[in-house]
Amino acid sequence: MSDRATPETPTVACPTCKKPTEWSTKNPYRPFCSERCKLIDLGEWASEGHKIPGQPVFDDVMSEDLDPSKTRH
């Protein structure tokens, strides 16, 4: 992969290692430079090393409306 960006193949920094990598269909791991960096990032999300800031949002399964102790009879 080239370190220089061109109009046809722009270069971005790999989110994991910051190495310049081409953003093209030739790179199946984009935006990552390699499978290794992609898996490292996946592991960070899985272990909650990466988090999206804000209040937790609960889905319907966690809703009080579905709490068995509060069910209307």
PDB file with SEQRES, HELIX, SHEET and CRYST1 records, atoms N, CA, C and O in Angstrom:
SEQRES   1 A   73  MET SER ASP ARG ALA THR PRO GLU THR PRO THR VAL ALA          
SEQRES   2 A   73  CYS PRO THR CYS LYS LYS PRO THR GLU TRP SER THR LYS          
SEQRES   3 A   73  ASN PRO TYR ARG PRO PHE CYS SER GLU ARG CYS LYS LEU          
SEQRES   4 A   73  ILE ASP LEU GLY GLU TRP ALA SER GLU GLY HIS LYS ILE          
SEQRES   5 A   73  PRO GLY GLN PRO VAL PHE ASP ASP VAL MET SER GLU ASP          
SEQRES   6 A   73  LEU ASP PRO SER LYS THR ARG HIS                              
HELIX    1 AA1 GLU A   35  ALA A   46  1                                  12    
HELIX    2 AA2 ASP A   60  MET A   62  5                                   3    
HELIX    3 AA3 GLU A   64  LEU A   66  5                                   3    
HELIX    4 AA4 PRO A   68  LYS A   70  5                                   3    
SHEET    1 AA1 2 THR A  11  ALA A  13  0                                        
SHEET    2 AA1 2 PRO A  20  GLU A  22 -1                                        
CRYST1    1.000    1.000    1.000  90.00  90.00  90.00 P 1           1          
ATOM      1  N   MET A   1       0.830  -1.183   0.000  1.00  0.00           N  
ATOM      2  CA  MET A   1       0.000   0.000   0.000  1.00  0.00           C  
ATOM      3  C   MET A   1       0.876   1.248   0.000  1.00  0.00           C  
ATOM      4  O   MET A   1       1.956   1.278   0.590  1.00  0.00           O  
ATOM      5  N   SER A   2       0.392   2.242  -0.657  1.00  0.00           N  
ATOM      6  CA  SER A   2       1.144   3.480  -0.789  1.00  0.00           C  
ATOM      7  C   SER A   2       0.931   4.369   0.432  1.00  0.00           C  
ATOM      8  O   SER A   2      -0.125   4.331   1.063  1.00  0.00           O  
ATOM      9  N   ASP A   3       1.960   5.180   0.762  1.00  0.00           N  
ATOM     10  CA  ASP A   3       1.830   6.130   1.860  1.00  0.00           C  
ATOM     11  C   ASP A   3       1.288   7.468   1.382  1.00  0.00           C  
ATOM     12  O   ASP A   3       1.011   8.349   2.197  1.00  0.00           O  
ATOM     13  N   ARG A   4       1.129   7.636   0.054  1.00  0.00           N  
ATOM     14  CA  ARG A   4       0.653   8.908  -0.473  1.00  0.00           C  
ATOM     15  C   ARG A   4      -0.802   8.828  -0.903  1.00  0.00           C  
ATOM     16  O   ARG A   4      -1.224   7.851  -1.520  1.00  0.00           O  
ATOM     17  N   ALA A   5      -1.566   9.866  -0.573  1.00  0.00           N  
ATOM     18  CA  ALA A   5      -2.961   9.926  -0.990  1.00  0.00           C  
ATOM     19  C   ALA A   5      -3.037  10.453  -2.415  1.00  0.00           C  
ATOM     20  O   ALA A   5      -2.300  11.367  -2.787  1.00  0.00           O  
ATOM     21  N   THR A   6      -3.910   9.888  -3.191  1.00  0.00           N  
ATOM     22  CA  THR A   6      -4.201  10.379  -4.527  1.00  0.00           C  
ATOM     23  C   THR A   6      -5.706  10.509  -4.629  1.00  0.00           C  
ATOM     24  O   THR A   6      -6.428   9.955  -3.800  1.00  0.00           O  
ATOM     25  N   PRO A   7      -6.199  11.229  -5.632  1.00  0.00           N  
ATOM     26  CA  PRO A   7      -7.655  11.336  -5.768  1.00  0.00           C  
ATOM     27  C   PRO A   7      -8.323   9.966  -5.920  1.00  0.00           C  
ATOM     28  O   PRO A   7      -9.460   9.780  -5.485  1.00  0.00           O  
ATOM     29  N   GLU A   8      -7.629   9.017  -6.527  1.00  0.00           N  
ATOM     30  CA  GLU A   8      -8.204   7.687  -6.733  1.00  0.00           C  
ATOM     31  C   GLU A   8      -8.143   6.836  -5.467  1.00  0.00           C  
ATOM     32  O   GLU A   8      -9.059   6.058  -5.200  1.00  0.00           O  
ATOM     33  N   THR A   9      -7.081   6.977  -4.691  1.00  0.00           N  
ATOM     34  CA  THR A   9      -6.900   6.163  -3.495  1.00  0.00           C  
ATOM     35  C   THR A   9      -6.463   7.041  -2.320  1.00  0.00           C  
ATOM     36  O   THR A   9      -5.268   7.191  -2.069  1.00  0.00           O  
ATOM     37  N   PRO A  10      -7.418   7.616  -1.608  1.00  0.00           N  
ATOM     38  CA  PRO A  10      -7.048   8.440  -0.451  1.00  0.00           C  
ATOM     39  C   PRO A  10      -6.406   7.586   0.642  1.00  0.00           C  
ATOM     40  O   PRO A  10      -6.649   6.383   0.738  1.00  0.00           O  
ATOM     41  N   THR A  11      -5.598   8.227   1.446  1.00  0.00           N  
ATOM     42  CA  THR A  11      -4.927   7.559   2.555  1.00  0.00           C  
ATOM     43  C   THR A  11      -5.531   8.044   3.863  1.00  0.00           C  
ATOM     44  O   THR A  11      -5.779   9.236   4.043  1.00  0.00           O  
ATOM     45  N   VAL A  12      -5.765   7.104   4.773  1.00  0.00           N  
ATOM     46  CA  VAL A  12      -6.277   7.421   6.107  1.00  0.00           C  
ATOM     47  C   VAL A  12      -5.349   6.784   7.137  1.00  0.00           C  
ATOM     48  O   VAL A  12      -4.607   5.854   6.824  1.00  0.00           O  
ATOM     49  N   ALA A  13      -5.397   7.283   8.347  1.00  0.00           N  
ATOM     50  CA  ALA A  13      -4.608   6.692   9.430  1.00  0.00           C  
ATOM     51  C   ALA A  13      -5.378   5.509  10.005  1.00  0.00           C  
ATOM     52  O   ALA A  13      -6.572   5.616  10.284  1.00  0.00           O  
ATOM     53  N   CYS A  14      -4.700   4.395  10.179  1.00  0.00           N  
ATOM     54  CA  CYS A  14      -5.310   3.217  10.802  1.00  0.00           C  
ATOM     55  C   CYS A  14      -5.754   3.617  12.215  1.00  0.00           C  
ATOM     56  O   CYS A  14      -4.955   4.172  12.970  1.00  0.00           O  
ATOM     57  N   PRO A  15      -7.014   3.344  12.587  1.00  0.00           N  
ATOM     58  CA  PRO A  15      -7.488   3.734  13.923  1.00  0.00           C  
ATOM     59  C   PRO A  15      -6.703   3.089  15.071  1.00  0.00           C  
ATOM     60  O   PRO A  15      -6.674   3.628  16.178  1.00  0.00           O  
ATOM     61  N   THR A  16      -6.074   1.951  14.818  1.00  0.00           N  
ATOM     62  CA  THR A  16      -5.362   1.252  15.879  1.00  0.00           C  
ATOM     63  C   THR A  16      -3.907   1.684  15.985  1.00  0.00           C  
ATOM     64  O   THR A  16      -3.458   2.097  17.054  1.00  0.00           O  
ATOM     65  N   CYS A  17      -3.163   1.591  14.878  1.00  0.00           N  
ATOM     66  CA  CYS A  17      -1.718   1.857  14.944  1.00  0.00           C  
ATOM     67  C   CYS A  17      -1.309   3.190  14.329  1.00  0.00           C  
ATOM     68  O   CYS A  17      -0.149   3.591  14.424  1.00  0.00           O  
ATOM     69  N   LYS A  18      -2.249   3.869  13.706  1.00  0.00           N  
ATOM     70  CA  LYS A  18      -2.040   5.189  13.085  1.00  0.00           C  
ATOM     71  C   LYS A  18      -1.188   5.136  11.813  1.00  0.00           C  
ATOM     72  O   LYS A  18      -0.838   6.186  11.276  1.00  0.00           O  
ATOM     73  N   LYS A  19      -0.849   3.948  11.320  1.00  0.00           N  
ATOM     74  CA  LYS A  19      -0.083   3.808  10.082  1.00  0.00           C  
ATOM     75  C   LYS A  19      -0.946   4.268   8.904  1.00  0.00           C  
ATOM     76  O   LYS A  19      -2.127   3.925   8.849  1.00  0.00           O  
ATOM     77  N   PRO A  20      -0.387   5.038   7.958  1.00  0.00           N  
ATOM     78  CA  PRO A  20      -1.161   5.435   6.781  1.00  0.00           C  
ATOM     79  C   PRO A  20      -1.551   4.204   5.965  1.00  0.00           C  
ATOM     80  O   PRO A  20      -0.726   3.326   5.715  1.00  0.00           O  
ATOM     81  N   THR A  21      -2.807   4.152   5.557  1.00  0.00           N  
ATOM     82  CA  THR A  21      -3.298   3.016   4.784  1.00  0.00           C  
ATOM     83  C   THR A  21      -4.270   3.499   3.723  1.00  0.00           C  
ATOM     84  O   THR A  21      -5.016   4.452   3.947  1.00  0.00           O  
ATOM     85  N   GLU A  22      -4.266   2.847   2.572  1.00  0.00           N  
ATOM     86  CA  GLU A  22      -5.147   3.247   1.480  1.00  0.00           C  
ATOM     87  C   GLU A  22      -6.589   2.897   1.789  1.00  0.00           C  
ATOM     88  O   GLU A  22      -6.889   1.825   2.314  1.00  0.00           O  
ATOM     89  N   TRP A  23      -7.479   3.828   1.452  1.00  0.00           N  
ATOM     90  CA  TRP A  23      -8.916   3.572   1.569  1.00  0.00           C  
ATOM     91  C   TRP A  23      -9.370   3.161   0.171  1.00  0.00           C  
ATOM     92  O   TRP A  23      -9.786   3.991  -0.638  1.00  0.00           O  
ATOM     93  N   SER A  24      -9.279   1.865  -0.089  1.00  0.00           N  
ATOM     94  CA  SER A  24      -9.688   1.362  -1.397  1.00  0.00           C  
ATOM     95  C   SER A  24     -10.216  -0.054  -1.255  1.00  0.00           C  
ATOM     96  O   SER A  24     -10.053  -0.687  -0.211  1.00  0.00           O  
ATOM     97  N   THR A  25     -10.847  -0.543  -2.304  1.00  0.00           N  
ATOM     98  CA  THR A  25     -11.386  -1.901  -2.289  1.00  0.00           C  
ATOM     99  C   THR A  25     -10.272  -2.937  -2.261  1.00  0.00           C  
ATOM    100  O   THR A  25     -10.534  -4.109  -1.990  1.00  0.00           O  
ATOM    101  N   LYS A  26      -9.038  -2.535  -2.535  1.00  0.00           N  
ATOM    102  CA  LYS A  26      -7.892  -3.447  -2.450  1.00  0.00           C  
ATOM    103  C   LYS A  26      -7.569  -3.805  -0.994  1.00  0.00           C  
ATOM    104  O   LYS A  26      -6.907  -4.808  -0.730  1.00  0.00           O  
ATOM    105  N   ASN A  27      -8.036  -2.988  -0.064  1.00  0.00           N  
ATOM    106  CA  ASN A  27      -7.773  -3.214   1.369  1.00  0.00           C  
ATOM    107  C   ASN A  27      -9.044  -3.739   2.031  1.00  0.00           C  
ATOM    108  O   ASN A  27      -9.924  -2.950   2.374  1.00  0.00           O  
ATOM    109  N   PRO A  28      -9.159  -5.056   2.217  1.00  0.00           N  
ATOM    110  CA  PRO A  28     -10.378  -5.611   2.811  1.00  0.00           C  
ATOM    111  C   PRO A  28     -10.558  -5.258   4.284  1.00  0.00           C  
ATOM    112  O   PRO A  28     -11.627  -5.495   4.846  1.00  0.00           O  
ATOM    113  N   TYR A  29      -9.531  -4.697   4.919  1.00  0.00           N  
ATOM    114  CA  TYR A  29      -9.599  -4.371   6.347  1.00  0.00           C  
ATOM    115  C   TYR A  29      -9.870  -2.896   6.606  1.00  0.00           C  
ATOM    116  O   TYR A  29      -9.897  -2.475   7.762  1.00  0.00           O  
ATOM    117  N   ARG A  30     -10.071  -2.097   5.555  1.00  0.00           N  
ATOM    118  CA  ARG A  30     -10.237  -0.655   5.738  1.00  0.00           C  
ATOM    119  C   ARG A  30     -11.306  -0.352   6.763  1.00  0.00           C  
ATOM    120  O   ARG A  30     -12.333  -1.031   6.749  1.00  0.00           O  
ATOM    121  N   PRO A  31     -11.150   0.583   7.622  1.00  0.00           N  
ATOM    122  CA  PRO A  31     -10.115   1.603   7.685  1.00  0.00           C  
ATOM    123  C   PRO A  31      -8.834   1.141   8.362  1.00  0.00           C  
ATOM    124  O   PRO A  31      -7.918   1.939   8.556  1.00  0.00           O  
ATOM    125  N   PHE A  32      -8.756  -0.129   8.724  1.00  0.00           N  
ATOM    126  CA  PHE A  32      -7.566  -0.655   9.394  1.00  0.00           C  
ATOM    127  C   PHE A  32      -6.516  -1.046   8.358  1.00  0.00           C  
ATOM    128  O   PHE A  32      -6.847  -1.280   7.195  1.00  0.00           O  
ATOM    129  N   CYS A  33      -5.263  -1.119   8.771  1.00  0.00           N  
ATOM    130  CA  CYS A  33      -4.185  -1.480   7.853  1.00  0.00           C  
ATOM    131  C   CYS A  33      -4.049  -2.989   7.704  1.00  0.00           C  
ATOM    132  O   CYS A  33      -3.485  -3.467   6.720  1.00  0.00           O  
ATOM    133  N   SER A  34      -4.565  -3.747   8.682  1.00  0.00           N  
ATOM    134  CA  SER A  34      -4.386  -5.202   8.651  1.00  0.00           C  
ATOM    135  C   SER A  34      -5.473  -5.884   9.480  1.00  0.00           C  
ATOM    136  O   SER A  34      -6.203  -5.243  10.236  1.00  0.00           O  
ATOM    137  N   GLU A  35      -5.556  -7.197   9.315  1.00  0.00           N  
ATOM    138  CA  GLU A  35      -6.499  -7.973  10.116  1.00  0.00           C  
ATOM    139  C   GLU A  35      -6.147  -7.861  11.601  1.00  0.00           C  
ATOM    140  O   GLU A  35      -7.036  -7.809  12.450  1.00  0.00           O  
ATOM    141  N   ARG A  36      -4.858  -7.826  11.907  1.00  0.00           N  
ATOM    142  CA  ARG A  36      -4.411  -7.720  13.301  1.00  0.00           C  
ATOM    143  C   ARG A  36      -4.980  -6.466  13.968  1.00  0.00           C  
ATOM    144  O   ARG A  36      -5.524  -6.535  15.070  1.00  0.00           O  
ATOM    145  N   CYS A  37      -4.852  -5.314  13.289  1.00  0.00           N  
ATOM    146  CA  CYS A  37      -5.363  -4.067  13.861  1.00  0.00           C  
ATOM    147  C   CYS A  37      -6.882  -4.103  13.984  1.00  0.00           C  
ATOM    148  O   CYS A  37      -7.436  -3.568  14.944  1.00  0.00           O  
ATOM    149  N   LYS A  38      -7.558  -4.724  13.028  1.00  0.00           N  
ATOM    150  CA  LYS A  38      -9.013  -4.851  13.084  1.00  0.00           C  
ATOM    151  C   LYS A  38      -9.432  -5.683  14.298  1.00  0.00           C  
ATOM    152  O   LYS A  38     -10.388  -5.331  14.989  1.00  0.00           O  
ATOM    153  N   LEU A  39      -8.727  -6.776  14.558  1.00  0.00           N  
ATOM    154  CA  LEU A  39      -9.057  -7.638  15.694  1.00  0.00           C  
ATOM    155  C   LEU A  39      -8.723  -6.981  17.030  1.00  0.00           C  
ATOM    156  O   LEU A  39      -9.436  -7.179  18.014  1.00  0.00           O  
ATOM    157  N   ILE A  40      -7.650  -6.205  17.070  1.00  0.00           N  
ATOM    158  CA  ILE A  40      -7.315  -5.462  18.292  1.00  0.00           C  
ATOM    159  C   ILE A  40      -8.450  -4.505  18.627  1.00  0.00           C  
ATOM    160  O   ILE A  40      -8.862  -4.409  19.783  1.00  0.00           O  
ATOM    161  N   ASP A  41      -8.962  -3.792  17.613  1.00  0.00           N  
ATOM    162  CA  ASP A  41     -10.061  -2.849  17.834  1.00  0.00           C  
ATOM    163  C   ASP A  41     -11.321  -3.576  18.285  1.00  0.00           C  
ATOM    164  O   ASP A  41     -12.006  -3.116  19.199  1.00  0.00           O  
ATOM    165  N   LEU A  42     -11.633  -4.701  17.658  1.00  0.00           N  
ATOM    166  CA  LEU A  42     -12.800  -5.492  18.060  1.00  0.00           C  
ATOM    167  C   LEU A  42     -12.679  -5.930  19.521  1.00  0.00           C  
ATOM    168  O   LEU A  42     -13.658  -5.886  20.266  1.00  0.00           O  
ATOM    169  N   GLY A  43     -11.485  -6.349  19.928  1.00  0.00           N  
ATOM    170  CA  GLY A  43     -11.249  -6.748  21.312  1.00  0.00           C  
ATOM    171  C   GLY A  43     -11.454  -5.606  22.289  1.00  0.00           C  
ATOM    172  O   GLY A  43     -11.961  -5.813  23.391  1.00  0.00           O  
ATOM    173  N   GLU A  44     -11.063  -4.403  21.893  1.00  0.00           N  
ATOM    174  CA  GLU A  44     -11.262  -3.232  22.755  1.00  0.00           C  
ATOM    175  C   GLU A  44     -12.749  -2.966  22.972  1.00  0.00           C  
ATOM    176  O   GLU A  44     -13.167  -2.663  24.089  1.00  0.00           O  
ATOM    177  N   TRP A  45     -13.553  -3.077  21.909  1.00  0.00           N  
ATOM    178  CA  TRP A  45     -15.002  -2.883  22.054  1.00  0.00           C  
ATOM    179  C   TRP A  45     -15.590  -3.983  22.925  1.00  0.00           C  
ATOM    180  O   TRP A  45     -16.415  -3.709  23.796  1.00  0.00           O  
ATOM    181  N   ALA A  46     -15.173  -5.232  22.697  1.00  0.00           N  
ATOM    182  CA  ALA A  46     -15.719  -6.371  23.441  1.00  0.00           C  
ATOM    183  C   ALA A  46     -15.405  -6.284  24.934  1.00  0.00           C  
ATOM    184  O   ALA A  46     -16.219  -6.687  25.765  1.00  0.00           O  
ATOM    185  N   SER A  47     -14.234  -5.761  25.274  1.00  0.00           N  
ATOM    186  CA  SER A  47     -13.851  -5.650  26.684  1.00  0.00           C  
ATOM    187  C   SER A  47     -14.262  -4.311  27.287  1.00  0.00           C  
ATOM    188  O   SER A  47     -13.881  -3.989  28.412  1.00  0.00           O  
ATOM    189  N   GLU A  48     -15.037  -3.537  26.539  1.00  0.00           N  
ATOM    190  CA  GLU A  48     -15.513  -2.220  26.934  1.00  0.00           C  
ATOM    191  C   GLU A  48     -14.380  -1.220  27.138  1.00  0.00           C  
ATOM    192  O   GLU A  48     -14.512  -0.266  27.904  1.00  0.00           O  
ATOM    193  N   GLY A  49     -13.258  -1.449  26.441  1.00  0.00           N  
ATOM    194  CA  GLY A  49     -12.174  -0.473  26.440  1.00  0.00           C  
ATOM    195  C   GLY A  49     -12.561   0.769  25.653  1.00  0.00           C  
ATOM    196  O   GLY A  49     -12.113   1.874  25.958  1.00  0.00           O  
ATOM    197  N   HIS A  50     -13.396   0.578  24.640  1.00  0.00           N  
ATOM    198  CA  HIS A  50     -13.980   1.682  23.873  1.00  0.00           C  
ATOM    199  C   HIS A  50     -15.427   1.806  24.316  1.00  0.00           C  
ATOM    200  O   HIS A  50     -16.141   0.808  24.416  1.00  0.00           O  
ATOM    201  N   LYS A  51     -15.853   3.020  24.579  1.00  0.00           N  
ATOM    202  CA  LYS A  51     -17.245   3.256  24.970  1.00  0.00           C  
ATOM    203  C   LYS A  51     -17.736   4.508  24.286  1.00  0.00           C  
ATOM    204  O   LYS A  51     -16.956   5.422  24.020  1.00  0.00           O  
ATOM    205  N   ILE A  52     -19.018   4.558  24.000  1.00  0.00           N  
ATOM    206  CA  ILE A  52     -19.633   5.758  23.457  1.00  0.00           C  
ATOM    207  C   ILE A  52     -20.161   6.549  24.642  1.00  0.00           C  
ATOM    208  O   ILE A  52     -20.947   6.020  25.429  1.00  0.00           O  
ATOM    209  N   PRO A  53     -19.740   7.829  24.792  1.00  0.00           N  
ATOM    210  CA  PRO A  53     -20.159   8.614  25.952  1.00  0.00           C  
ATOM    211  C   PRO A  53     -21.660   8.867  25.955  1.00  0.00           C  
ATOM    212  O   PRO A  53     -22.295   8.946  24.903  1.00  0.00           O  
ATOM    213  N   GLY A  54     -22.206   8.990  27.139  1.00  0.00           N  
ATOM    214  CA  GLY A  54     -23.621   9.292  27.298  1.00  0.00           C  
ATOM    215  C   GLY A  54     -24.273   8.346  28.280  1.00  0.00           C  
ATOM    216  O   GLY A  54     -23.644   7.426  28.802  1.00  0.00           O  
ATOM    217  N   GLN A  55     -25.532   8.589  28.517  1.00  0.00           N  
ATOM    218  CA  GLN A  55     -26.307   7.759  29.428  1.00  0.00           C  
ATOM    219  C   GLN A  55     -26.675   6.442  28.735  1.00  0.00           C  
ATOM    220  O   GLN A  55     -26.943   6.436  27.534  1.00  0.00           O  
ATOM    221  N   PRO A  56     -26.692   5.335  29.470  1.00  0.00           N  
ATOM    222  CA  PRO A  56     -27.109   4.072  28.872  1.00  0.00           C  
ATOM    223  C   PRO A  56     -28.561   4.142  28.414  1.00  0.00           C  
ATOM    224  O   PRO A  56     -29.403   4.767  29.059  1.00  0.00           O  
ATOM    225  N   VAL A  57     -28.831   3.503  27.312  1.00  0.00           N  
ATOM    226  CA  VAL A  57     -30.190   3.430  26.789  1.00  0.00           C  
ATOM    227  C   VAL A  57     -30.630   1.979  26.904  1.00  0.00           C  
ATOM    228  O   VAL A  57     -29.964   1.080  26.390  1.00  0.00           O  
ATOM    229  N   PHE A  58     -31.739   1.754  27.571  1.00  0.00           N  
ATOM    230  CA  PHE A  58     -32.238   0.405  27.760  1.00  0.00           C  
ATOM    231  C   PHE A  58     -33.272   0.102  26.695  1.00  0.00           C  
ATOM    232  O   PHE A  58     -34.091   0.953  26.347  1.00  0.00           O  
ATOM    233  N   ASP A  59     -33.230  -1.101  26.185  1.00  0.00           N  
ATOM    234  CA  ASP A  59     -34.228  -1.498  25.198  1.00  0.00           C  
ATOM    235  C   ASP A  59     -35.485  -2.006  25.904  1.00  0.00           C  
ATOM    236  O   ASP A  59     -35.565  -1.976  27.132  1.00  0.00           O  
ATOM    237  N   ASP A  60     -36.459  -2.468  25.132  1.00  0.00           N  
ATOM    238  CA  ASP A  60     -37.744  -2.904  25.691  1.00  0.00           C  
ATOM    239  C   ASP A  60     -37.602  -4.045  26.689  1.00  0.00           C  
ATOM    240  O   ASP A  60     -38.414  -4.159  27.607  1.00  0.00           O  
ATOM    241  N   VAL A  61     -36.604  -4.881  26.533  1.00  0.00           N  
ATOM    242  CA  VAL A  61     -36.415  -6.008  27.443  1.00  0.00           C  
ATOM    243  C   VAL A  61     -36.108  -5.510  28.851  1.00  0.00           C  
ATOM    244  O   VAL A  61     -36.458  -6.170  29.829  1.00  0.00           O  
ATOM    245  N   MET A  62     -35.464  -4.365  28.963  1.00  0.00           N  
ATOM    246  CA  MET A  62     -35.097  -3.817  30.261  1.00  0.00           C  
ATOM    247  C   MET A  62     -36.164  -2.852  30.794  1.00  0.00           C  
ATOM    248  O   MET A  62     -36.011  -2.302  31.884  1.00  0.00           O  
ATOM    249  N   SER A  63     -37.213  -2.652  30.049  1.00  0.00           N  
ATOM    250  CA  SER A  63     -38.232  -1.675  30.407  1.00  0.00           C  
ATOM    251  C   SER A  63     -38.996  -2.096  31.669  1.00  0.00           C  
ATOM    252  O   SER A  63     -39.220  -3.284  31.900  1.00  0.00           O  
ATOM    253  N   GLU A  64     -39.389  -1.113  32.475  1.00  0.00           N  
ATOM    254  CA  GLU A  64     -40.208  -1.385  33.666  1.00  0.00           C  
ATOM    255  C   GLU A  64     -41.558  -1.970  33.270  1.00  0.00           C  
ATOM    256  O   GLU A  64     -42.168  -2.712  34.040  1.00  0.00           O  
ATOM    257  N   ASP A  65     -42.026  -1.634  32.062  1.00  0.00           N  
ATOM    258  CA  ASP A  65     -43.312  -2.165  31.603  1.00  0.00           C  
ATOM    259  C   ASP A  65     -43.294  -3.688  31.525  1.00  0.00           C  
ATOM    260  O   ASP A  65     -44.347  -4.320  31.615  1.00  0.00           O  
ATOM    261  N   LEU A  66     -42.137  -4.277  31.363  1.00  0.00           N  
ATOM    262  CA  LEU A  66     -42.029  -5.721  31.239  1.00  0.00           C  
ATOM    263  C   LEU A  66     -41.536  -6.378  32.516  1.00  0.00           C  
ATOM    264  O   LEU A  66     -41.284  -7.582  32.535  1.00  0.00           O  
ATOM    265  N   ASP A  67     -41.397  -5.604  33.579  1.00  0.00           N  
ATOM    266  CA  ASP A  67     -40.949  -6.145  34.857  1.00  0.00           C  
ATOM    267  C   ASP A  67     -42.070  -7.012  35.430  1.00  0.00           C  
ATOM    268  O   ASP A  67     -43.150  -6.488  35.705  1.00  0.00           O  
ATOM    269  N   PRO A  68     -41.855  -8.343  35.624  1.00  0.00           N  
ATOM    270  CA  PRO A  68     -42.908  -9.241  36.116  1.00  0.00           C  
ATOM    271  C   PRO A  68     -43.489  -8.808  37.458  1.00  0.00           C  
ATOM    272  O   PRO A  68     -44.661  -9.069  37.729  1.00  0.00           O  
ATOM    273  N   SER A  69     -42.698  -8.155  38.297  1.00  0.00           N  
ATOM    274  CA  SER A  69     -43.210  -7.750  39.608  1.00  0.00           C  
ATOM    275  C   SER A  69     -44.175  -6.571  39.497  1.00  0.00           C  
ATOM    276  O   SER A  69     -44.882  -6.264  40.457  1.00  0.00           O  
ATOM    277  N   LYS A  70     -44.216  -5.910  38.350  1.00  0.00           N  
ATOM    278  CA  LYS A  70     -45.089  -4.746  38.165  1.00  0.00           C  
ATOM    279  C   LYS A  70     -46.173  -5.018  37.133  1.00  0.00           C  
ATOM    280  O   LYS A  70     -46.798  -4.086  36.627  1.00  0.00           O  
ATOM    281  N   THR A  71     -46.394  -6.274  36.823  1.00  0.00           N  
ATOM    282  CA  THR A  71     -47.403  -6.632  35.832  1.00  0.00           C  
ATOM    283  C   THR A  71     -48.795  -6.440  36.401  1.00  0.00           C  
ATOM    284  O   THR A  71     -49.066  -6.814  37.542  1.00  0.00           O  
ATOM    285  N   ARG A  72     -49.675  -5.858  35.607  1.00  0.00           N  
ATOM    286  CA  ARG A  72     -51.074  -5.663  36.027  1.00  0.00           C  
ATOM    287  C   ARG A  72     -51.830  -6.967  35.818  1.00  0.00           C  
ATOM    288  O   ARG A  72     -51.601  -7.677  34.839  1.00  0.00           O  
ATOM    289  N   HIS A  73     -52.721  -7.273  36.733  1.00  0.00           N  
ATOM    290  CA  HIS A  73     -53.539  -8.488  36.600  1.00  0.00           C  
ATOM    291  C   HIS A  73     -54.944  -8.135  36.270  1.00  0.00           C  
ATOM    292  O   HIS A  73     -55.784  -9.022  36.118  1.00  0.00           O  
TER     293      HIS A  73                                                      
END                                                                             
